[in-house]
Amino acid sequence: MNDIAVLLIIGVLAGVMAGMFGIGGGVVMVPALIALMHYSLTQANGTSLAALMMPVGIFAVFAYHKKDLLDIRVSAFLAVGLLLGVLFGAKLALSMPTDILKQIYGLFLIWVSWRFFEIKSITNKSQNSDKTREENINKVEQEKILPFYLLLPFGILAGVLSGLFGIGGGLIIVPMLITFMKFNPKKAVGTSLGALLLPVALPGVITYYNAGQLHIFASGLLAAGLVLGSIIGAKITISLPVSIVKRVFALFLLIIALQFIISGF
């Protein structure tokens, strides 16, 4: 299989994960570029960030918005935080070993995953249909809209991790929206994708480009795959019950956490 086909497949798979879980897709692209294309960590980070900078999730965002699963105000504040944090993360990645930080971040994701796996009694004990159970979840989990000065730090943290690891920042944003703001998981995914839609990774991309750690052609191919994959992923998540989305996302986080911890050794 030639490099073009490999890059497109990587992009599609990353796009499916992005559309399903509100992440940028970098957690798929970075390890895949290292393993299959033999990129260095910083080359994979820079190339992944450049692919994510393009509005690859725009059709997925439209799909979530159509179903009223997107909070534009929250997305906007998070996007500002991402823009501020990504440059610092990129400079950090180019100037220090990241093994220990990877392991710490992996442990954090394990904790988040465990929180998602917790079984909470949020529905009646009587047997209900899947639709009724989802309605009960939505009623119990009322959203808490934080003021902008609390949203910005979360966005900045997501931006730092985005620049540091070449990810989109959704791995921080989605759990934060669900855990601290009591968002419906589907709306958290849609809002995260909305925050990642703007070219928030631009400062980080410029930093990697100036350091010679960016493959522009590869980024374009990855972006093409991301567009298709994100549409597929969004359709999957929108059609699933909320409880299933939580469990699947928890399993996904656990896999990514183990990947970060193992790669840190």
C-alpha atoms as an extended CHARMM CRD file, in Angstrom:
* protein
*
       265  EXT
         1         1  MET       CA              0.0000000000        0.0000000000        0.0000000000  PROA      1               0.0000000000
         2         2  ASN       CA              1.4650000000        3.3810000000       -0.9830000000  PROA      2               0.0000000000
         3         3  ASP       CA              1.9030000000        6.2940000000        1.3820000000  PROA      3               0.0000000000
         4         4  ILE       CA             -1.0370000000        8.2710000000       -0.0400000000  PROA      4               0.0000000000
         5         5  ALA       CA             -3.4920000000        5.4460000000        0.6610000000  PROA      5               0.0000000000
         6         6  VAL       CA             -2.0730000000        4.9330000000        4.1550000000  PROA      6               0.0000000000
         7         7  LEU       CA             -2.4360000000        8.6290000000        4.9970000000  PROA      7               0.0000000000
         8         8  LEU       CA             -6.0200000000        8.7380000000        3.7050000000  PROA      8               0.0000000000
         9         9  ILE       CA             -6.9730000000        5.6580000000        5.7450000000  PROA      9               0.0000000000
        10        10  ILE       CA             -5.3780000000        7.1430000000        8.8560000000  PROA      10              0.0000000000
        11        11  GLY       CA             -7.3410000000       10.3440000000        8.2610000000  PROA      11              0.0000000000
        12        12  VAL       CA            -10.6630000000        8.5110000000        7.8390000000  PROA      12              0.0000000000
        13        13  LEU       CA            -10.1590000000        6.4540000000       11.0190000000  PROA      13              0.0000000000
        14        14  ALA       CA             -9.1610000000        9.5780000000       12.9550000000  PROA      14              0.0000000000
        15        15  GLY       CA            -12.1980000000       11.3920000000       11.5370000000  PROA      15              0.0000000000
        16        16  VAL       CA            -14.5640000000        8.6660000000       12.7280000000  PROA      16              0.0000000000
        17        17  MET       CA            -13.1250000000        8.9950000000       16.2440000000  PROA      17              0.0000000000
        18        18  ALA       CA            -13.3790000000       12.7890000000       15.9900000000  PROA      18              0.0000000000
        19        19  GLY       CA            -17.0150000000       12.7150000000       14.9220000000  PROA      19              0.0000000000
        20        20  MET       CA            -17.9440000000       10.1700000000       17.5840000000  PROA      20              0.0000000000
        21        21  PHE       CA            -16.1070000000       11.6480000000       20.5620000000  PROA      21              0.0000000000
        22        22  GLY       CA            -15.6000000000       15.3520000000       19.8020000000  PROA      22              0.0000000000
        23        23  ILE       CA            -11.8060000000       15.0500000000       19.6600000000  PROA      23              0.0000000000
        24        24  GLY       CA             -9.5310000000       16.3600000000       16.9550000000  PROA      24              0.0000000000
        25        25  GLY       CA             -8.3280000000       12.9330000000       15.8910000000  PROA      25              0.0000000000
        26        26  GLY       CA             -4.6990000000       13.5150000000       16.8020000000  PROA      26              0.0000000000
        27        27  VAL       CA             -4.7060000000       10.6350000000       19.2900000000  PROA      27              0.0000000000
        28        28  VAL       CA             -5.1590000000        8.3600000000       16.2800000000  PROA      28              0.0000000000
        29        29  MET       CA             -3.0030000000       10.2290000000       13.7620000000  PROA      29              0.0000000000
        30        30  VAL       CA              0.1150000000       10.8130000000       15.8800000000  PROA      30              0.0000000000
        31        31  PRO       CA              0.7840000000        7.1720000000       16.8690000000  PROA      31              0.0000000000
        32        32  ALA       CA             -0.2300000000        5.9940000000       13.3920000000  PROA      32              0.0000000000
        33        33  LEU       CA              2.2030000000        8.3960000000       11.7040000000  PROA      33              0.0000000000
        34        34  ILE       CA              4.9880000000        7.2130000000       14.0180000000  PROA      34              0.0000000000
        35        35  ALA       CA              4.2410000000        3.5150000000       13.5430000000  PROA      35              0.0000000000
        36        36  LEU       CA              3.2960000000        3.4060000000        9.8410000000  PROA      36              0.0000000000
        37        37  MET       CA              5.0880000000        6.3980000000        8.3320000000  PROA      37              0.0000000000
        38        38  HSD       CA              8.1450000000        6.3530000000       10.6460000000  PROA      38              0.0000000000
        39        39  TYR       CA              7.7430000000       10.0070000000       11.6480000000  PROA      39              0.0000000000
        40        40  SER       CA              9.4670000000       11.3310000000       14.7580000000  PROA      40              0.0000000000
        41        41  LEU       CA              7.1670000000       12.4010000000       17.6190000000  PROA      41              0.0000000000
        42        42  THR       CA              7.5450000000       16.1090000000       16.8240000000  PROA      42              0.0000000000
        43        43  GLN       CA              7.0320000000       15.5130000000       13.0720000000  PROA      43              0.0000000000
        44        44  ALA       CA              3.8520000000       13.5540000000       13.8390000000  PROA      44              0.0000000000
        45        45  ASN       CA              2.6680000000       16.2880000000       16.2220000000  PROA      45              0.0000000000
        46        46  GLY       CA              3.2320000000       19.0770000000       13.7120000000  PROA      46              0.0000000000
        47        47  THR       CA              1.6790000000       17.1990000000       10.7860000000  PROA      47              0.0000000000
        48        48  SER       CA             -1.3340000000       16.1830000000       12.8890000000  PROA      48              0.0000000000
        49        49  LEU       CA             -1.8970000000       19.7400000000       14.1370000000  PROA      49              0.0000000000
        50        50  ALA       CA             -1.7350000000       21.1030000000       10.5880000000  PROA      50              0.0000000000
        51        51  ALA       CA             -4.3920000000       18.6150000000        9.4500000000  PROA      51              0.0000000000
        52        52  LEU       CA             -6.5850000000       19.5640000000       12.4130000000  PROA      52              0.0000000000
        53        53  MET       CA             -6.2240000000       23.2780000000       11.6880000000  PROA      53              0.0000000000
        54        54  MET       CA             -8.3570000000       22.9430000000        8.5640000000  PROA      54              0.0000000000
        55        55  PRO       CA            -12.1670000000       22.9950000000        9.0890000000  PROA      55              0.0000000000
        56        56  VAL       CA            -12.3380000000       19.2250000000        8.6420000000  PROA      56              0.0000000000
        57        57  GLY       CA            -15.2100000000       18.7520000000       11.0900000000  PROA      57              0.0000000000
        58        58  ILE       CA            -17.5320000000       21.3530000000        9.5800000000  PROA      58              0.0000000000
        59        59  PHE       CA            -20.0940000000       18.8580000000        8.2590000000  PROA      59              0.0000000000
        60        60  ALA       CA            -20.0820000000       16.9490000000       11.5450000000  PROA      60              0.0000000000
        61        61  VAL       CA            -20.6400000000       20.2510000000       13.3840000000  PROA      61              0.0000000000
        62        62  PHE       CA            -23.6030000000       21.0160000000       11.1040000000  PROA      62              0.0000000000
        63        63  ALA       CA            -25.0530000000       17.5990000000       11.9280000000  PROA      63              0.0000000000
        64        64  TYR       CA            -24.7880000000       18.2220000000       15.6830000000  PROA      64              0.0000000000
        65        65  HSD       CA            -26.1520000000       21.7710000000       15.3250000000  PROA      65              0.0000000000
        66        66  LYS       CA            -29.1480000000       20.4940000000       13.3820000000  PROA      66              0.0000000000
        67        67  LYS       CA            -30.0020000000       18.2270000000       16.3250000000  PROA      67              0.0000000000
        68        68  ASP       CA            -29.4920000000       21.0960000000       18.8390000000  PROA      68              0.0000000000
        69        69  LEU       CA            -26.3760000000       19.3790000000       20.1900000000  PROA      69              0.0000000000
        70        70  LEU       CA            -24.0250000000       22.3760000000       19.9550000000  PROA      70              0.0000000000
        71        71  ASP       CA            -23.5560000000       25.3000000000       22.3860000000  PROA      71              0.0000000000
        72        72  ILE       CA            -21.9510000000       28.0120000000       20.2540000000  PROA      72              0.0000000000
        73        73  ARG       CA            -21.1990000000       30.3280000000       23.2140000000  PROA      73              0.0000000000
        74        74  VAL       CA            -19.2680000000       27.6490000000       25.0770000000  PROA      74              0.0000000000
        75        75  SER       CA            -17.4810000000       26.6100000000       21.8740000000  PROA      75              0.0000000000
        76        76  ALA       CA            -16.3620000000       30.1980000000       21.2760000000  PROA      76              0.0000000000
        77        77  PHE       CA            -14.8250000000       30.6800000000       24.7380000000  PROA      77              0.0000000000
        78        78  LEU       CA            -13.0900000000       27.3080000000       24.5740000000  PROA      78              0.0000000000
        79        79  ALA       CA            -11.7090000000       28.1730000000       21.1230000000  PROA      79              0.0000000000
        80        80  VAL       CA            -10.1240000000       31.3410000000       22.5310000000  PROA      80              0.0000000000
        81        81  GLY       CA             -8.4910000000       29.2940000000       25.2880000000  PROA      81              0.0000000000
        82        82  LEU       CA             -7.2350000000       26.7530000000       22.7750000000  PROA      82              0.0000000000
        83        83  LEU       CA             -5.6890000000       29.5150000000       20.6690000000  PROA      83              0.0000000000
        84        84  LEU       CA             -3.8550000000       30.8930000000       23.7020000000  PROA      84              0.0000000000
        85        85  GLY       CA             -2.5990000000       27.5290000000       24.9380000000  PROA      85              0.0000000000
        86        86  VAL       CA             -1.5050000000       25.7210000000       21.7770000000  PROA      86              0.0000000000
        87        87  LEU       CA              1.5830000000       27.8780000000       21.1610000000  PROA      87              0.0000000000
        88        88  PHE       CA              2.9340000000       27.1950000000       24.6490000000  PROA      88              0.0000000000
        89        89  GLY       CA              2.3150000000       23.4630000000       24.2140000000  PROA      89              0.0000000000
        90        90  ALA       CA              4.1270000000       23.3490000000       20.8850000000  PROA      90              0.0000000000
        91        91  LYS       CA              7.1700000000       25.1920000000       22.2750000000  PROA      91              0.0000000000
        92        92  LEU       CA              7.1680000000       22.8590000000       25.2740000000  PROA      92              0.0000000000
        93        93  ALA       CA              7.1230000000       19.7700000000       23.0340000000  PROA      93              0.0000000000
        94        94  LEU       CA             10.1000000000       21.0470000000       21.0470000000  PROA      94              0.0000000000
        95        95  SER       CA             12.1560000000       21.9090000000       24.1360000000  PROA      95              0.0000000000
        96        96  MET       CA             11.6860000000       19.0600000000       26.6360000000  PROA      96              0.0000000000
        97        97  PRO       CA             11.3000000000       15.2750000000       26.9290000000  PROA      97              0.0000000000
        98        98  THR       CA              7.6220000000       14.4210000000       27.2780000000  PROA      98              0.0000000000
        99        99  ASP       CA              7.7780000000       10.8430000000       28.6370000000  PROA      99              0.0000000000
       100       100  ILE       CA              6.8370000000       11.6970000000       32.2270000000  PROA      100             0.0000000000
       101       101  LEU       CA              4.1180000000       14.1030000000       31.1210000000  PROA      101             0.0000000000
       102       102  LYS       CA              2.6740000000       11.3900000000       28.8750000000  PROA      102             0.0000000000
       103       103  GLN       CA              2.4060000000        9.0260000000       31.8270000000  PROA      103             0.0000000000
       104       104  ILE       CA              0.7820000000       11.6610000000       34.0470000000  PROA      104             0.0000000000
       105       105  TYR       CA             -1.7140000000       12.4710000000       31.3020000000  PROA      105             0.0000000000
       106       106  GLY       CA             -2.3920000000        8.7540000000       30.8170000000  PROA      106             0.0000000000
       107       107  LEU       CA             -3.2160000000        8.3920000000       34.5230000000  PROA      107             0.0000000000
       108       108  PHE       CA             -5.5500000000       11.3750000000       34.2740000000  PROA      108             0.0000000000
       109       109  LEU       CA             -7.3940000000        9.7360000000       31.3690000000  PROA      109             0.0000000000
       110       110  ILE       CA             -7.7370000000        6.5050000000       33.3600000000  PROA      110             0.0000000000
       111       111  TRP       CA             -9.4130000000        8.4820000000       36.1500000000  PROA      111             0.0000000000
       112       112  VAL       CA            -11.7760000000       10.1450000000       33.6760000000  PROA      112             0.0000000000
       113       113  SER       CA            -12.5430000000        6.7870000000       32.0900000000  PROA      113             0.0000000000
       114       114  TRP       CA            -13.3570000000        5.2910000000       35.4920000000  PROA      114             0.0000000000
       115       115  ARG       CA            -15.7290000000        8.1770000000       36.2020000000  PROA      115             0.0000000000
       116       116  PHE       CA            -17.5580000000        7.4200000000       32.9700000000  PROA      116             0.0000000000
       117       117  PHE       CA            -17.7920000000        3.7120000000       33.7340000000  PROA      117             0.0000000000
       118       118  GLU       CA            -19.4360000000        4.3740000000       37.1120000000  PROA      118             0.0000000000
       119       119  ILE       CA            -22.9610000000        3.0580000000       37.1520000000  PROA      119             0.0000000000
       120       120  LYS       CA            -25.2860000000        5.7070000000       38.5350000000  PROA      120             0.0000000000
       121       121  SER       CA            -28.9170000000        5.2130000000       39.3490000000  PROA      121             0.0000000000
       122       122  ILE       CA            -30.3360000000        7.9120000000       37.1380000000  PROA      122             0.0000000000
       123       123  THR       CA            -33.3360000000        6.0490000000       35.7990000000  PROA      123             0.0000000000
       124       124  ASN       CA            -36.3530000000        4.4870000000       37.4270000000  PROA      124             0.0000000000
       125       125  LYS       CA            -35.9800000000        0.9180000000       38.5600000000  PROA      125             0.0000000000
       126       126  SER       CA            -38.8820000000       -0.1080000000       36.4030000000  PROA      126             0.0000000000
       127       127  GLN       CA            -38.0940000000       -1.3450000000       32.9380000000  PROA      127             0.0000000000
       128       128  ASN       CA            -38.2550000000        1.4450000000       30.3810000000  PROA      128             0.0000000000
       129       129  SER       CA            -37.5570000000        1.6600000000       26.7080000000  PROA      129             0.0000000000
       130       130  ASP       CA            -34.1760000000        2.9990000000       25.5320000000  PROA      130             0.0000000000
       131       131  LYS       CA            -35.8710000000        6.2050000000       24.4690000000  PROA      131             0.0000000000
       132       132  THR       CA            -37.4460000000        6.7410000000       27.9000000000  PROA      132             0.0000000000
       133       133  ARG       CA            -34.1490000000        6.0370000000       29.6660000000  PROA      133             0.0000000000
       134       134  GLU       CA            -32.3670000000        8.6140000000       27.5090000000  PROA      134             0.0000000000
       135       135  GLU       CA            -35.0730000000       11.2010000000       28.2560000000  PROA      135             0.0000000000
       136       136  ASN       CA            -34.6230000000       10.5650000000       31.9940000000  PROA      136             0.0000000000
       137       137  ILE       CA            -30.8650000000       11.0490000000       31.6840000000  PROA      137             0.0000000000
       138       138  ASN       CA            -31.3590000000       14.3390000000       29.8890000000  PROA      138             0.0000000000
       139       139  LYS       CA            -33.7700000000       15.5520000000       32.5870000000  PROA      139             0.0000000000
       140       140  VAL       CA            -31.4570000000       14.6480000000       35.4620000000  PROA      140             0.0000000000
       141       141  GLU       CA            -28.2730000000       16.0420000000       33.9620000000  PROA      141             0.0000000000
       142       142  GLN       CA            -29.1510000000       19.7330000000       33.6940000000  PROA      142             0.0000000000
       143       143  GLU       CA            -26.4310000000       21.8270000000       32.0870000000  PROA      143             0.0000000000
       144       144  LYS       CA            -24.4120000000       24.2730000000       34.1710000000  PROA      144             0.0000000000
       145       145  ILE       CA            -23.0630000000       27.1320000000       32.0860000000  PROA      145             0.0000000000
       146       146  LEU       CA            -19.7980000000       28.3220000000       33.6180000000  PROA      146             0.0000000000
       147       147  PRO       CA            -18.7270000000       31.9860000000       33.2660000000  PROA      147             0.0000000000
       148       148  PHE       CA            -16.1600000000       32.7720000000       30.6070000000  PROA      148             0.0000000000
       149       149  TYR       CA            -13.3160000000       33.1910000000       33.1150000000  PROA      149             0.0000000000
       150       150  LEU       CA            -13.7300000000       29.5340000000       34.0860000000  PROA      150             0.0000000000
       151       151  LEU       CA            -14.2000000000       28.2890000000       30.5280000000  PROA      151             0.0000000000
       152       152  LEU       CA            -10.9990000000       29.9570000000       29.3050000000  PROA      152             0.0000000000
       153       153  PRO       CA             -8.6440000000       28.0080000000       31.6450000000  PROA      153             0.0000000000
       154       154  PHE       CA            -10.1050000000       24.7130000000       30.4170000000  PROA      154             0.0000000000
       155       155  GLY       CA             -9.5970000000       25.8710000000       26.8470000000  PROA      155             0.0000000000
       156       156  ILE       CA             -6.0210000000       26.9540000000       27.5840000000  PROA      156             0.0000000000
       157       157  LEU       CA             -5.2350000000       23.5910000000       29.2180000000  PROA      157             0.0000000000
       158       158  ALA       CA             -6.6940000000       21.7990000000       26.2010000000  PROA      158             0.0000000000
       159       159  GLY       CA             -4.6040000000       24.0460000000       23.9350000000  PROA      159             0.0000000000
       160       160  VAL       CA             -1.3830000000       23.2670000000       25.8090000000  PROA      160             0.0000000000
       161       161  LEU       CA             -2.0150000000       19.5240000000       25.5100000000  PROA      161             0.0000000000
       162       162  SER       CA             -2.9810000000       20.0190000000       21.8700000000  PROA      162             0.0000000000
       163       163  GLY       CA              0.3270000000       21.6750000000       21.0420000000  PROA      163             0.0000000000
       164       164  LEU       CA              2.2840000000       19.2490000000       23.2020000000  PROA      164             0.0000000000
       165       165  PHE       CA              0.8930000000       15.9980000000       21.8180000000  PROA      165             0.0000000000
       166       166  GLY       CA             -0.5520000000       17.0230000000       18.4250000000  PROA      166             0.0000000000
       167       167  ILE       CA             -4.1060000000       16.2910000000       19.5490000000  PROA      167             0.0000000000
       168       168  GLY       CA             -7.1750000000       18.4510000000       19.0650000000  PROA      168             0.0000000000
       169       169  GLY       CA             -7.8960000000       19.1810000000       22.7290000000  PROA      169             0.0000000000
       170       170  GLY       CA            -11.2220000000       17.3420000000       22.8130000000  PROA      170             0.0000000000
       171       171  LEU       CA             -9.8600000000       14.7900000000       25.2880000000  PROA      171             0.0000000000
       172       172  ILE       CA             -9.9270000000       17.5850000000       27.8690000000  PROA      172             0.0000000000
       173       173  ILE       CA            -12.9690000000       19.4800000000       26.6080000000  PROA      173             0.0000000000
       174       174  VAL       CA            -15.4820000000       16.6110000000       26.3730000000  PROA      174             0.0000000000
       175       175  PRO       CA            -14.8550000000       15.1100000000       29.8490000000  PROA      175             0.0000000000
       176       176  MET       CA            -14.8290000000       18.6460000000       31.3170000000  PROA      176             0.0000000000
       177       177  LEU       CA            -18.1900000000       19.5430000000       29.7630000000  PROA      177             0.0000000000
       178       178  ILE       CA            -19.7610000000       16.3010000000       30.9770000000  PROA      178             0.0000000000
       179       179  THR       CA            -18.1850000000       16.2120000000       34.4450000000  PROA      179             0.0000000000
       180       180  PHE       CA            -18.2400000000       19.8810000000       35.4810000000  PROA      180             0.0000000000
       181       181  MET       CA            -20.9800000000       21.3920000000       33.3240000000  PROA      181             0.0000000000
       182       182  LYS       CA            -23.3160000000       18.3740000000       33.2890000000  PROA      182             0.0000000000
       183       183  PHE       CA            -23.6260000000       18.4290000000       29.5100000000  PROA      183             0.0000000000
       184       184  ASN       CA            -25.4510000000       15.6790000000       27.7110000000  PROA      184             0.0000000000
       185       185  PRO       CA            -22.5620000000       13.5720000000       26.2790000000  PROA      185             0.0000000000
       186       186  LYS       CA            -23.7740000000       14.1180000000       22.7230000000  PROA      186             0.0000000000
       187       187  LYS       CA            -23.9310000000       17.8890000000       23.2250000000  PROA      187             0.0000000000
       188       188  ALA       CA            -20.4560000000       17.8140000000       24.7970000000  PROA      188             0.0000000000
       189       189  VAL       CA            -19.1390000000       16.1170000000       21.6590000000  PROA      189             0.0000000000
       190       190  GLY       CA            -20.8570000000       18.6160000000       19.3490000000  PROA      190             0.0000000000
       191       191  THR       CA            -19.6750000000       21.6180000000       21.3910000000  PROA      191             0.0000000000
       192       192  SER       CA            -16.1100000000       20.3050000000       21.4630000000  PROA      192             0.0000000000
       193       193  LEU       CA            -16.1030000000       19.8800000000       17.6880000000  PROA      193             0.0000000000
       194       194  GLY       CA            -17.4250000000       23.4320000000       17.3930000000  PROA      194             0.0000000000
       195       195  ALA       CA            -14.5110000000       24.7560000000       19.4630000000  PROA      195             0.0000000000
       196       196  LEU       CA            -12.0490000000       22.8300000000       17.2870000000  PROA      196             0.0000000000
       197       197  LEU       CA            -13.5920000000       24.0470000000       14.0260000000  PROA      197             0.0000000000
       198       198  LEU       CA            -11.7270000000       27.3710000000       13.9750000000  PROA      198             0.0000000000
       199       199  PRO       CA             -7.9860000000       27.3780000000       13.1060000000  PROA      199             0.0000000000
       200       200  VAL       CA             -7.0660000000       27.3800000000       16.8090000000  PROA      200             0.0000000000
       201       201  ALA       CA             -3.9490000000       25.2850000000       16.1490000000  PROA      201             0.0000000000
       202       202  LEU       CA             -2.3600000000       27.9530000000       13.9140000000  PROA      202             0.0000000000
       203       203  PRO       CA              0.2540000000       29.2320000000       16.4330000000  PROA      203             0.0000000000
       204       204  GLY       CA              1.3740000000       25.6690000000       17.1210000000  PROA      204             0.0000000000
       205       205  VAL       CA              1.4600000000       24.7920000000       13.4290000000  PROA      205             0.0000000000
       206       206  ILE       CA              3.6630000000       27.8210000000       12.6660000000  PROA      206             0.0000000000
       207       207  THR       CA              6.0080000000       26.8030000000       15.4770000000  PROA      207             0.0000000000
       208       208  TYR       CA              6.3730000000       23.2450000000       14.1590000000  PROA      208             0.0000000000
       209       209  TYR       CA              6.7360000000       24.5180000000       10.5800000000  PROA      209             0.0000000000
       210       210  ASN       CA              9.5370000000       26.9100000000       11.5240000000  PROA      210             0.0000000000
       211       211  ALA       CA             11.2790000000       24.0260000000       13.2860000000  PROA      211             0.0000000000
       212       212  GLY       CA             11.0520000000       21.8580000000       10.1230000000  PROA      212             0.0000000000
       213       213  GLN       CA              8.7190000000       19.3710000000       11.8340000000  PROA      213             0.0000000000
       214       214  LEU       CA              5.7440000000       19.5380000000        9.4850000000  PROA      214             0.0000000000
       215       215  HSD       CA              4.8730000000       17.5920000000        6.3050000000  PROA      215             0.0000000000
       216       216  ILE       CA              2.3620000000       19.8040000000        4.4830000000  PROA      216             0.0000000000
       217       217  PHE       CA              1.3360000000       17.3000000000        1.7780000000  PROA      217             0.0000000000
       218       218  ALA       CA              0.7080000000       14.5970000000        4.3610000000  PROA      218             0.0000000000
       219       219  SER       CA             -1.4000000000       17.0360000000        6.3960000000  PROA      219             0.0000000000
       220       220  GLY       CA             -3.5860000000       17.7020000000        3.3700000000  PROA      220             0.0000000000
       221       221  LEU       CA             -4.2250000000       14.0010000000        2.7940000000  PROA      221             0.0000000000
       222       222  LEU       CA             -5.0000000000       13.4500000000        6.4640000000  PROA      222             0.0000000000
       223       223  ALA       CA             -7.4320000000       16.3800000000        6.3820000000  PROA      223             0.0000000000
       224       224  ALA       CA             -9.2530000000       14.8790000000        3.3740000000  PROA      224             0.0000000000
       225       225  GLY       CA             -9.7280000000       11.6280000000        5.2710000000  PROA      225             0.0000000000
       226       226  LEU       CA            -10.8180000000       13.4970000000        8.4000000000  PROA      226             0.0000000000
       227       227  VAL       CA            -13.6860000000       15.2040000000        6.5550000000  PROA      227             0.0000000000
       228       228  LEU       CA            -15.2440000000       11.9120000000        5.4770000000  PROA      228             0.0000000000
       229       229  GLY       CA            -14.5730000000       10.1190000000        8.7320000000  PROA      229             0.0000000000
       230       230  SER       CA            -15.9920000000       12.8720000000       10.9470000000  PROA      230             0.0000000000
       231       231  ILE       CA            -19.3360000000       12.7660000000        9.1110000000  PROA      231             0.0000000000
       232       232  ILE       CA            -19.5520000000        9.0090000000        9.6590000000  PROA      232             0.0000000000
       233       233  GLY       CA            -18.5890000000        9.3450000000       13.3290000000  PROA      233             0.0000000000
       234       234  ALA       CA            -21.1590000000       12.0800000000       13.9810000000  PROA      234             0.0000000000
       235       235  LYS       CA            -23.9580000000        9.9900000000       12.4760000000  PROA      235             0.0000000000
       236       236  ILE       CA            -22.9770000000        7.0410000000       14.6920000000  PROA      236             0.0000000000
       237       237  THR       CA            -23.0010000000        9.0440000000       17.9330000000  PROA      237             0.0000000000
       238       238  ILE       CA            -26.2020000000       10.9780000000       17.1760000000  PROA      238             0.0000000000
       239       239  SER       CA            -28.0440000000        7.6950000000       16.5780000000  PROA      239             0.0000000000
       240       240  LEU       CA            -26.8540000000        6.0030000000       19.8120000000  PROA      240             0.0000000000
       241       241  PRO       CA            -28.4980000000        6.2580000000       23.2730000000  PROA      241             0.0000000000
       242       242  VAL       CA            -26.6740000000        8.5880000000       25.6860000000  PROA      242             0.0000000000
       243       243  SER       CA            -25.7990000000        5.7510000000       28.0690000000  PROA      243             0.0000000000
       244       244  ILE       CA            -24.0860000000        3.8400000000       25.2540000000  PROA      244             0.0000000000
       245       245  VAL       CA            -22.1380000000        6.9470000000       24.1860000000  PROA      245             0.0000000000
       246       246  LYS       CA            -20.8140000000        7.3100000000       27.7460000000  PROA      246             0.0000000000
       247       247  ARG       CA            -19.6620000000        3.6860000000       27.9430000000  PROA      247             0.0000000000
       248       248  VAL       CA            -18.0480000000        3.6860000000       24.5020000000  PROA      248             0.0000000000
       249       249  PHE       CA            -16.2560000000        6.9610000000       25.2270000000  PROA      249             0.0000000000
       250       250  ALA       CA            -15.0100000000        5.5630000000       28.5570000000  PROA      250             0.0000000000
       251       251  LEU       CA            -13.5610000000        2.5180000000       26.7980000000  PROA      251             0.0000000000
       252       252  PHE       CA            -11.9540000000        4.7420000000       24.1720000000  PROA      252             0.0000000000
       253       253  LEU       CA            -10.3510000000        6.9090000000       26.8790000000  PROA      253             0.0000000000
       254       254  LEU       CA             -9.0030000000        3.8210000000       28.6450000000  PROA      254             0.0000000000
       255       255  ILE       CA             -7.3190000000        2.5840000000       25.4610000000  PROA      255             0.0000000000
       256       256  ILE       CA             -5.7760000000        6.0080000000       24.7980000000  PROA      256             0.0000000000
       257       257  ALA       CA             -4.6350000000        6.2740000000       28.4260000000  PROA      257             0.0000000000
       258       258  LEU       CA             -2.8090000000        2.9560000000       28.2470000000  PROA      258             0.0000000000
       259       259  GLN       CA             -1.2360000000        4.0430000000       24.9590000000  PROA      259             0.0000000000
       260       260  PHE       CA              0.0980000000        7.2440000000       26.5740000000  PROA      260             0.0000000000
       261       261  ILE       CA              1.4430000000        5.4220000000       29.6280000000  PROA      261             0.0000000000
       262       262  ILE       CA              3.1640000000        2.6530000000       27.6370000000  PROA      262             0.0000000000
       263       263  SER       CA              4.6990000000        5.1120000000       25.1530000000  PROA      263             0.0000000000
       264       264  GLY       CA              6.1590000000        7.0510000000       28.0720000000  PROA      264             0.0000000000
       265       265  PHE       CA              8.4950000000        4.1940000000       28.9960000000  PROA      265             0.0000000000
